[in-house]
Amino acid sequence: MNALLVFPEFPDTFWSMKHALALAGKKATAPPLGLATVAAMLPDDWSLRLVDLNIEDLTDADIDWADAVLLSGMVIQRDAARRIIDRVKPKGVMTIAGGPLFTTEPEMFDDVDHLVLNEGEITLPRFLEDLANGEAKHLYTSDEFPDITESPVPRWDIVDDRAYTNRSIQYSRGCPHNCDFCSVTQLFGHRWRTKTPQQVMAELDAIYDSGWRGSINFVDDNLAGRPRILKEELLPALIEWRKGKDPLTFGTQIGIEIADDPELMAMMVKAGFDSVFIGIETVDEASLSECNKRQNQNRDLLEDIHRIQRSGLMVTGGFIVGFDHDEPTVFERMSDFIQQSGITTAMVGVLQAPAGTKLFERLRDEGRIAGEMSGDNVNGLTNVVTRMDPSTLRSGYRRLLRRIYSADQYYARIRTFMRNYRPPRRRPPRLRGWHIRAYFNALIKLGFARRDGWRYHGLLWWTLFRRPRAYPIAITLAIAGHHFQVLAEGLPEQ
């Protein structure tokens, strides 16, 4: 069986990092971890090819080679996935699909031959057994949550890592929290399930042995679902694994509660973590209560963020506007909070209701669902009939993005972050060719091609004299900011 694994392209959104990647000569941030894991679960006698449409084209020759095309993706990749299916079906090639997009919207893909949904450790073996017996069904689902200690090491050998800036790894699935807008618990449940430290080290060995020496992102939705286990099992193993190796750095997603645990933060930094994504969501207590974000309530969020930064971790933040309790003043208040926090990368989106979430069900009962969720976090559109006037919400949101990613605000925010940040004393990662390329391209694009290029030069000189150990981080943040600035500047006024 010739199996072609295809990953649909992402549109140009916040997380695509397209304009920053171009400065480094890269095409995407990370290869598709899900498909690499699925590849490891397929029969040994299958011939495999991976085509990531974020870095290369899908050719007719690719499709003609395949006996089966396997697709996975997220909601934001819906249109791209549809284009692939429409192209493959006329050729008579078997189509097999799974992952978050197809699991949450199976009714939209009746023309896919086989929908293998939910977590593949359960449904994929059932499908493969039926396929081998000539009895494959259209739909495979499961209400069970698998023991992921049985999950295999992803097949990184089918990935061309030259096009990417990061690699990905997963330690846990599930989240103990119950935020009503989040689809994580719908897909993976509340029970926090983990791989063994030995599994994670085996996956890291596979990545390291492939020659990778860059950043690795733990794609867990909440790495510290149970902090005690994290401190007693994974982090000690990571600290030991890194000894004697070229330095690699890690990033992850985690809850704001990390600010309450200095020991956990210190261990994460020692283990190689340098950045964390935290869902801040809103600065309004009523809106936090509305979305059941209890873990963020009754806290000094600004001081929490600064405490995390002082520990040696950079904070990336997620924010949402459009809650029922939001007033038109929310945009200015959120802008002020982001600026004071020093969160350089602030992902602000308009509230959307993913199918199957508690938010979706509540709004559906109220007659307030207006079509499909796009998953796009920069267009200002939503599938929610909001309490706030839609034009006020849309214009306020776009004004907010243009403000926080204007050159004066963004570069000032980098300095705010640098004043709080205490970079750990560790050997820096090995300098690669693409790092040098990015440095000189940024010097031209950000320092000379823009009218506000003096701000870039000012940041570099300020960092060199005030925070010299953080100099590479300043350049990295400026390059990332270029992507956000391009997106924000391209937004329409209304």
C-alpha positions in Angstrom: 0.0 0.0 0.0 1.4 3.4 -1.0 0.1 5.9 1.6 0.4 9.6 1.0 0.1 11.6 4.2 -1.1 15.2 3.4 -1.2 18.1 5.7 -3.3 21.1 4.5 -1.9 24.6 4.4 -2.7 27.2 7.0 -4.0 30.6 5.9 -1.9 33.6 6.7 -2.9 34.0 10.4 -1.4 34.9 13.7 0.3 31.6 14.3 1.4 31.0 10.7 4.4 33.3 11.3 4.8 33.5 7.5 6.4 36.9 7.3 8.9 36.2 10.1 9.8 32.8 8.6 10.6 34.4 5.3 13.4 36.4 6.9 14.9 33.1 8.1 14.5 31.3 4.8 12.0 28.9 6.4 8.5 28.0 5.3 6.7 26.7 8.4 7.2 26.6 12.2 6.9 22.8 12.8 6.1 19.6 10.9 2.8 17.9 11.5 3.2 15.9 14.7 -0.1 14.1 14.3 0.7 12.7 10.9 4.2 11.7 12.0 2.6 9.8 14.9 0.0 8.2 12.6 2.8 7.1 10.3 4.4 5.2 13.1 1.1 3.3 13.6 0.7 2.1 10.0 1.7 -1.3 8.8 5.4 -1.9 8.3 4.9 -3.0 4.7 3.2 0.3 3.7 5.3 2.8 1.7 4.9 6.3 3.1 5.3 9.8 1.8 4.5 13.0 3.7 3.5 16.2 1.9 3.1 19.3 4.0 1.4 21.9 1.8 2.8 24.6 4.1 6.3 23.9 2.6 5.6 22.2 -0.8 3.0 21.6 -3.4 0.9 18.5 -3.9 1.6 17.3 -7.4 -0.4 15.0 -9.7 2.5 12.6 -9.5 2.1 12.4 -5.8 -1.5 11.5 -6.1 -1.0 9.1 -8.9 1.6 7.2 -6.8 -0.8 6.8 -3.9 -3.2 4.0 -3.1 -4.5 6.0 -0.2 -4.4 9.6 0.9 -4.5 10.3 4.6 -5.4 13.7 5.8 -5.4 15.4 9.2 -5.9 19.0 10.2 -7.5 21.7 12.4 -10.6 23.7 11.8 -8.7 26.6 10.4 -7.5 24.2 7.6 -11.0 23.3 6.6 -11.0 25.0 3.2 -7.5 23.7 2.4 -8.6 20.1 3.3 -11.7 20.4 1.1 -9.5 21.4 -1.9 -7.3 18.4 -1.3 -10.3 16.0 -1.1 -11.9 17.5 -4.2 -8.7 17.0 -6.1 -8.1 13.4 -5.0 -11.6 12.0 -5.3 -11.9 12.2 -9.1 -8.7 10.1 -9.4 -10.3 7.2 -7.4 -7.7 7.2 -4.7 -9.0 6.1 -1.3 -9.3 9.0 1.2 -8.8 8.5 5.0 -9.2 11.4 7.4 -8.9 12.1 11.1 -7.8 14.7 13.6 -9.6 17.7 15.2 -11.2 19.1 12.1 -12.8 15.8 11.0 -13.6 14.7 14.6 -15.6 17.9 15.3 -17.2 18.2 11.8 -17.6 14.7 10.4 -21.0 15.5 8.8 -19.2 18.0 6.4 -17.0 15.2 5.0 -19.4 12.5 3.9 -17.5 12.1 0.7 -14.3 11.0 2.5 -14.1 7.2 2.2 -13.1 6.5 5.8 -13.3 8.9 8.8 -11.0 7.6 11.5 -11.9 10.0 14.4 -11.0 10.7 18.0 -7.7 9.4 19.3 -5.9 7.2 16.8 -4.5 4.8 19.3 -8.0 3.3 19.6 -9.7 3.9 16.2 -6.8 3.5 13.8 -6.0 -0.2 14.7 -9.7 -1.0 14.3 -9.8 0.5 10.8 -6.6 -1.1 9.7 -7.9 -4.5 10.8 -11.1 -4.1 8.9 -9.2 -2.7 5.9 -7.0 -5.8 5.8 -10.1 -8.0 5.9 -11.8 -6.0 3.1 -14.5 -4.8 5.6 -13.5 -1.2 6.2 -16.4 1.1 7.3 -17.0 4.7 6.6 -16.9 5.9 10.2 -14.7 4.9 13.2 -15.3 6.7 16.5 -14.8 6.1 20.2 -15.9 7.5 23.5 -12.8 6.0 25.2 -9.6 7.9 26.0 -6.6 5.7 25.4 -3.6 5.0 27.6 -1.0 7.0 25.7 1.8 5.0 27.2 1.1 2.8 24.1 1.6 5.7 21.7 4.6 5.2 19.4 7.6 7.3 18.6 6.7 9.5 15.6 8.3 8.8 12.2 10.6 11.8 11.9 12.4 10.0 9.1 9.7 11.0 6.7 10.0 14.7 7.6 12.3 17.2 5.8 13.3 19.4 8.8 15.2 21.9 6.7 12.0 23.9 6.1 11.0 24.3 9.8 12.2 26.3 12.8 10.8 24.0 15.5 10.0 20.4 16.3 7.0 19.2 18.4 6.5 16.6 21.1 3.6 15.6 23.3 3.7 14.5 26.9 0.1 14.7 28.0 -3.5 14.9 26.8 -6.5 16.3 28.6 -7.0 19.2 30.9 -8.6 19.4 34.4 -10.1 22.8 33.8 -13.5 23.5 32.2 -13.3 26.7 30.2 -16.5 26.7 28.2 -15.0 28.0 24.9 -12.3 25.4 24.7 -12.6 22.2 22.7 -9.7 20.4 24.5 -11.8 18.6 27.0 -14.3 17.7 24.3 -11.6 16.0 22.3 -9.3 14.7 25.1 -11.3 14.7 28.3 -10.7 16.2 31.7 -8.4 13.4 33.0 -4.8 14.4 32.5 -3.1 11.4 30.8 0.7 11.3 30.3 3.3 9.3 28.6 6.1 7.9 30.7 9.3 9.8 31.0 11.0 6.9 29.2 8.7 7.5 26.2 9.4 11.2 26.1 13.2 10.6 26.3 12.9 8.1 23.4 11.1 10.7 21.3 13.7 13.3 22.2 16.4 10.8 21.3 14.8 10.3 17.9 14.7 14.1 17.3 18.2 14.6 18.5 19.6 11.7 16.5 18.0 13.1 13.4 20.4 16.1 13.8 17.9 18.5 15.2 19.4 21.2 17.5 16.8 23.8 17.6 13.7 24.5 19.7 11.2 21.8 20.6 7.6 22.7 21.6 5.7 20.5 24.0 2.2 20.8 22.4 0.4 19.8 25.5 -2.7 21.9 26.2 -1.7 22.1 29.8 1.7 20.7 30.6 1.1 21.1 34.4 -2.2 19.3 34.6 -0.8 17.7 37.8 2.2 19.8 38.9 3.5 17.2 41.3 3.9 14.5 38.6 5.6 17.1 36.4 8.1 17.9 39.1 8.7 14.3 40.2 8.8 12.6 36.8 9.2 14.6 33.6 11.3 17.5 34.6 14.0 15.5 36.5 14.2 13.2 33.4 14.6 16.2 31.1 17.3 17.7 33.3 19.2 14.5 33.2 18.7 14.0 29.4 20.1 17.4 28.5 23.5 16.7 30.3 26.3 16.5 27.8 24.2 17.4 24.8 24.1 20.4 22.6 21.6 22.8 24.2 18.1 22.6 23.0 15.3 24.8 24.4 11.6 23.9 25.0 8.4 25.8 25.0 4.9 24.8 26.1 1.4 25.8 27.1 0.6 26.0 30.7 -1.8 27.6 33.3 -1.3 30.9 35.1 -1.1 28.9 38.3 2.6 28.3 37.5 3.2 31.7 39.1 2.3 30.3 42.5 5.0 27.6 42.3 8.6 29.0 42.3 10.0 25.4 42.5 8.2 24.4 39.4 9.3 27.4 37.4 12.9 26.9 38.5 12.9 23.3 37.5 11.3 24.1 34.1 14.1 26.6 33.4 16.8 24.1 34.5 15.2 21.5 32.2 15.5 23.9 29.2 12.2 25.6 29.0 12.4 29.3 27.9 8.8 30.2 26.9 5.3 29.4 28.0 1.9 30.2 26.4 -0.7 31.1 28.9 -4.4 31.7 28.2 -5.0 35.1 29.9 -8.3 35.5 27.9 -9.5 38.8 29.5 -8.8 41.4 32.2 -12.5 41.5 33.2 -13.5 39.3 36.2 -17.1 39.1 35.0 -16.0 37.8 31.7 -13.7 35.2 33.4 -16.6 34.0 35.4 -18.8 33.9 32.3 -16.4 31.5 30.5 -15.7 29.5 33.6 -12.0 30.5 33.6 -11.8 30.0 37.4 -8.1 29.5 37.6 -7.5 33.1 36.4 -10.0 34.7 38.7 -9.2 36.7 41.9 -5.5 37.1 40.9 -3.1 39.9 40.2 -2.5 38.8 36.7 0.0 41.5 36.0 2.2 40.5 38.9 1.8 36.8 38.1 3.1 37.4 34.6 6.0 39.5 35.8 6.9 36.7 38.4 7.0 34.2 35.6 9.2 36.4 33.5 11.6 37.0 36.4 12.0 33.2 36.7 13.5 33.1 33.2 10.4 32.2 31.2 9.0 34.4 28.4 5.2 34.6 28.4 3.1 34.4 25.3 -0.5 35.3 26.0 -3.9 34.4 24.6 -6.7 37.0 24.8 -10.3 37.0 23.7 -12.8 39.9 23.1 -16.5 39.5 22.5 -17.7 38.0 25.8 -21.2 39.0 26.8 -19.9 41.2 29.6 -17.5 43.1 27.4 -18.1 46.8 27.0 -16.5 49.0 24.3 -13.9 50.0 26.9 -12.5 46.5 26.8 -10.2 47.2 23.9 -8.3 50.0 25.5 -8.1 48.2 28.9 -6.8 45.1 27.2 -4.2 47.2 25.2 -3.0 48.8 28.4 -2.7 45.5 30.2 -0.8 43.9 27.4 1.6 46.9 27.3 2.2 46.9 31.0 2.7 43.1 31.1 5.5 43.0 28.6 3.8 40.1 26.8 5.4 40.8 23.4 3.4 38.1 21.6 -0.2 38.7 22.5 -2.6 36.6 20.5 -5.9 38.4 20.6 -8.9 36.8 18.9 -12.7 37.5 18.8 -14.7 34.9 20.7 -15.7 31.9 18.6 -17.7 28.8 19.6 -16.2 25.5 18.5 -18.8 22.8 17.8 -19.4 20.5 20.7 -18.1 22.9 23.4 -20.3 24.1 26.3 -20.2 27.6 24.9 -21.5 26.3 21.5 -24.3 24.3 23.2 -25.4 27.3 25.4 -25.4 29.7 22.5 -27.2 27.2 20.2 -29.9 26.9 22.8 -30.2 30.7 22.8 -30.3 30.9 19.0 -26.9 32.7 18.9 -24.8 30.5 16.6 -24.3 32.1 13.2 -22.7 29.4 11.0 -19.3 27.6 11.2 -16.3 28.6 13.2 -13.5 29.8 11.0 -10.7 29.3 13.5 -9.0 32.4 12.0 -7.7 34.6 14.8 -7.0 37.8 12.9 -10.0 38.5 10.7 -12.3 39.8 13.5 -15.1 37.5 12.4 -17.1 35.1 14.7 -19.8 32.5 14.5 -21.3 34.0 17.7 -24.2 36.5 17.8 -22.5 38.8 20.3 -24.1 41.2 22.8 -21.8 43.9 21.6 -22.8 45.5 18.3 -20.9 43.5 15.6 -19.4 46.6 13.9 -18.2 48.0 17.3 -16.6 44.6 18.1 -15.0 44.3 14.7 -13.6 47.8 14.5 -12.5 47.8 18.2 -10.7 44.5 17.7 -8.9 45.7 14.6 -8.0 49.0 16.3 -6.6 47.0 19.2 -4.4 44.8 17.0 -3.1 47.8 15.1 -2.3 49.5 18.3 -0.4 46.7 20.1 1.5 45.9 17.0 2.4 49.4 16.0 6.2 49.8 16.0 6.3 52.2 19.0 4.1 50.0 21.2 5.7 46.8 20.2 9.3 47.8 20.7 8.4 49.5 24.0 6.8 46.3 25.1 10.0 44.3 24.3 11.9 46.7 26.6 9.3 46.2 29.3 9.7 42.5 29.0 13.5 42.8 29.1 13.4 44.8 32.3 11.4 42.0 34.0 13.1 39.0 32.4 16.0 37.2 34.1 17.6 35.1 31.4 19.1 31.9 32.8 22.8 31.3 32.6 23.1 28.5 30.1 25.2 27.7 27.1 23.4 29.2 24.0 22.2 27.0 21.2 24.6 26.4 18.4 24.5 29.1 15.7 23.1 27.8 12.4 23.2 29.2 8.9 19.6 30.2 9.0 20.1 32.2 12.2 22.8 34.3 10.4 20.5 34.7 7.4 17.7 35.9 9.6 19.9 38.3 11.4 21.1 40.1 8.2 17.7 39.9 6.5 16.2 41.5 9.6 18.8 44.2 9.6 17.8 45.1 6.1 14.0 44.6 6.3 13.5 46.0 9.8 16.4 48.3 10.2 16.6 50.0 6.8 13.5 49.2 4.6 11.0 50.6 7.1 10.5 54.2 7.9 10.5 53.3 11.6 13.7 51.2 11.3 15.4 53.5 13.9 13.3 51.7 16.5 14.9 48.4 15.6 18.4 49.8 15.8 17.5 51.5 19.1 16.3 48.2 20.6 19.5 46.4 19.6 21.7 49.1 21.1 19.6 49.3 24.3 19.7 45.5 24.7 23.4 45.3 24.0 24.2 47.8 26.8 21.3 47.0 29.3 20.6 43.3 28.8 23.5 41.8 26.7 22.7 38.2 27.6 19.2 38.7 26.1 20.5 40.1 22.8 19.5 37.0 20.7 16.1 37.1 22.2 15.6 40.8 21.3 16.4 40.0 17.7 14.0 37.0 17.7 11.2 39.1 19.2 11.8 41.8 16.6 11.6 39.3 13.8 8.4 37.8 15.2 6.9 41.3 15.6 7.5 41.9 11.9 4.9 39.1 11.1 2.3 40.6 13.5 2.9 44.1 12.2 2.4 43.1 8.6 -0.9 41.4 9.6 -2.1 44.3 11.7 -1.2 46.9 9.1 -3.2 44.9 6.5 -6.4 45.0 8.5 -9.2 47.1 7.1 -10.6 49.9 9.2 -14.0 48.4 9.4 
